[in-house]
Amino acid sequence: PKPVSFTFEDQPVGTILRTIERAYDVKISYDEARLNRCRLTASLDEETLPDKIRLICQSLQADYTLTDGQI
């Protein structure tokens, strides 16, 4: 399979989260209408999944929880 790039330039946060969901086969629940208005530029290629989520949340001043394998 083709390697996934986690480098994003001015991308909607929803697009970034969907990329992470597909790459890690994990379910991420979020307020799509609210987060798709937020855009992010980030290079997360070297980060672990928890660090990717933590950094995205920090940039949005948001929180997350991990419950039953879902974020």
N, C-alpha and C positions, 0 to 999 in steps of 0.2 A: 504493500500500500504506500501511497504517496505520503511523505512526512507532512505534518500539519505545521503551518507557521503561526506563531502566536505574536507576531508583530502587527500592530494595528495603527493606522494613521487616520485620525478623525472619524472613527467608526462608532455607530450607535452601540451603546452598551449591550443591548439585546443581541446584536449580531455577535459580539465578543462572547457572551455567555453561551449562545447556541454553538459556537465553535468549540468551546470548552466541553459542553455537554457531549457532543459527538466524539471528540477526541478521547475523552475519559469514560464514556459510557456511564454518565452520571446525570441525575435529574436535578436541575436547578430551577426553583420556583422563584419568581420575582414579578413585580408589578410592571408588566410590559409597557403599558401606556406611559407610565412615569419614566421608566429607564430608557426608553427609546428616544426620548428627547435629549438625553445626556449622551455626549460624544466623548471619546477617549482616544488618546494617542499613547501607546505603550508598547514596549518590547518585553514580552513575558516568556520568551523561548527557553531561558535558562531556569525558570522558576518551577517549583513543584506545584501540584494542584492546590494544596492549601495556601501556598504563598501567592499564587495567581489570584485566588478568591480574596485573600486578605488585602492585597495591593489594590485590586479593583474597588473593594469596599472602602478602603482608606481614601482613595481619590474621590469617591462619591460621598464621603462622610456617612456611610451606611454600615449596618451591622448584618451579620449572617449567623445562622445556626446550622449544625450538621445533625440531622435526625434520621435514623434508619437508612443511612446511605444517601439521603437527599440533602441538597444545600438550599 
